Amino acid sequence: MISSRVPLAVVSKTLRHSTLSTTVNLYGHLLPHAARDAVTAIDKALTRADRKHHQTAPASEDRAA
């Protein structure tokens, strides 16, 4: 399930683990795609924020950066 990108919470409930941490402790080594997805998501968010900032920043603020 994890390698098929089923959400970890769903995997945990399906396996009837009492906590999500149990699932992560047992199968966390199978989550490299989750780390890549997280880095990609934060990169996209920061890039959008930076573009938005530069579109709305006054000219004097752009020179200070």
N, C-alpha and C positions, 0 to 999 in steps of 0.2 A: 504494500500500500504506500509506504513512504517513497519508494523509488518511482511510483506512479503519481507522486505529488498530491496524494490525498492529504488534506489538512491534518496536522498532528493531533489536534483535539479529536477528530473523527477516528483516527487510528487508535488513540487511547481508549475512547469509549467502546469501540468495536472489540478491542482486546480485553475489555472490562478491567482495565487498570484503575486503581482507586484514585491516582493522581496523574497529572500530565508529566510530572517529574519522573515517575516510574518509567513511562514510555521513553522519555528522553535519555534516562540513564541506561536503559537496555538497548535502545536503537539509535541513539544520537549520532553514532559514527556513520549512519546511513544518510545523513542530512547535508552533504556538501552542496547540493543544489540550493538548499535553503540559505546558506551563507552567501552564495553567489547572487541569489535573488534579492537578498537584503541589501547587498552592496550596490547592485544595479538600481534598486528602488531609491536609495538615498542619493545616489549620483543624479538620477533624473530629477528628484525633488530639489536638490541644491542647484542644479543647472537652471531649472525653471525659475527658482527664486532669484538667482543671479540675473537672469535675463529680465525679469520683471523689475528688479531694482534698477538696472541700468536704463530701462525704458522710462522710468518715472523719476529718476534722480535729477536734481537740478545740475546744470553744467558745472557750477562751482564745486559741488560734491564729487563729481566725476574726476576733476583735476586733483582733488585732495587724495584720492585713492591711488 
